[in-house]
């Protein structure tokens, strides 16, 4: 007799199109227990290897099963400093749940949902702190309070080092706070997770742009830090090189999401930053960011049009490849489809058309077909000659990916970069070509996932710790 | 929180504030700006650095009350504080000994022009200054400008102070009368900068302008501030804020400044309704 995978209670799609409340509502204790029972407690536990931060998954599930949620939390936190975040946003389907032994014959154990359950429970309790370590007297500067930086900082603090984080925005979290929407990751959860990191002794300096307020060299020298970790992510937006990208109504996904999530534009005028969505929105791209932008546009447009007694907007995802190649997390695509987002596959914009007021009046697109795989392994999209057509849109959001923001490197030499602007860093250790500087997350890999950034933060923390304890004789120089 | 140490009312709509921001003051240079957020619900707005004191650890801003955020900011006084202040942002003015330079400040643009003129003077330039505003009340810092300019012309559109002229008139005269002006700075409302560039055109001299696009983060991550300069997309916050005005697509800048006009108007009206002194109405 096998227990089926517990479905996650979710807000109804038609209802949730008009609000920013969390879509996935979380397991009840009964559901969590049922789901935990499904785990075979197999010997090999491939799930642990499947996890970029090696959460002892089978172990925490066992503790959960026996009713000791606190112990389950302790086990998770031994490896993962932000479990309430990861349980919600990790692409488990390509990580732990992909290799789950149960998954060979049945649906895999819902590891992510269980992690979320435990993490949320713990946040509700106020959270336990690990034992205070012996201070080492060494100081590390972490640049960027996103997933990589927060993880690196938390781990270093747990090892006894003094950590100060320099964040350029007015709130910590990085993509967790400006990129991922409220309905996927409530900001209250992010705040609580960040609070935990601060309780470990990490000091976060907000409104501190490294490259402007301080340089990396200054931090390492005059400011007395023994080492630095670069976790500034990939925050530079990419615009298509087509005519019309500067017209009114064209946004980078970064701007659109920052106005919406960080600045709470969907609550204008209660919050002062506005964000505008017209009647017909086209989001270009099909990654997680594109899904987020499309679903935010739908909600904002629905709320704004309801006030005017008008119909909700039509929101399109315009993607040059097909459904099969869509890189977004499966659950996000599924939720987007449920919410009525229209997917225009094998379509690519060639020009954004404007009116005499420089506003978006439409978008000229071309149909695509798939050829041989390119360097990324995905089939190359090829334009079909003569297939141009005009799409009726008034808002365009470019969600094509992002690159590292070069601001952080100002006046600090020695950091070798690739042609894409990413920092060259050792895959195992996170060491860069600059002495005493490590890097991890999107600044090294280009735009990727929260969990891989966290994994990199962990690795770098371990390596920085080794360096600090060896008095500079070991890694780093 | 960043404390307001001093507040000066320059006119009904222009206010000056000295803010406590020692780290920003330490690094601030002429031409740069800061982003300010008043409180939790506030928007992030860019404001040019009008002055800074590295010893005292302060940064001075001058702003014109044009909408809700600036009006709200204007109600704060010494002892109050703003939630966030980020800086110094943008590229500093390229200060060199150019020989003779002309600095034109229009309206609230006088504020960023002052530290630039000062830095140019310190670098050995002969600094010719023009400062203008619509009317007498909107002028400020004449003494400060005089202290850093070798020659200074003050004008008002309506003649209520100084010479009755738009800044472009003395600009035209100076550039016609002498051939030694190697560089011009013109800072003020976009339309003023556009016309200064047009005025200087026949004289083939670089006209450095400081663009005041809408911004959100101010650090290059969103592109809200993008403009076309020489046909290329540039971000005002990281590629600017100064550009050679001869290559700026002014129509696009002006259009993009008006994206949220309706929302700005709504917010301003709601603010005024809530905060206009009822006594005045009686």
Interface residues (C-beta under 8 A of the other chain):
Chain A: X168 X169 X170 X206 X207 X208 X209 X212 X213 X214 X235 X236 X237 X239 X245 X246 X248 X251 X252 X254 X255 X258 X259 X263 X264 X268 X269 X270 X271 X272 X273 X274 X276 X357 X358 X405 X406 X407
Chain B: X23 X24 X27 X37 X41 X42 X43 X44 X68 X69 X83 X84 X85 X86 X87 X88 X89 X216 X217 X219 X220 X221 X222 X223 X224 X226 X227 X228 X233 X238 X251 X252 X255 X256 X258 X259 X260 X263 X264 X266 X267 X270
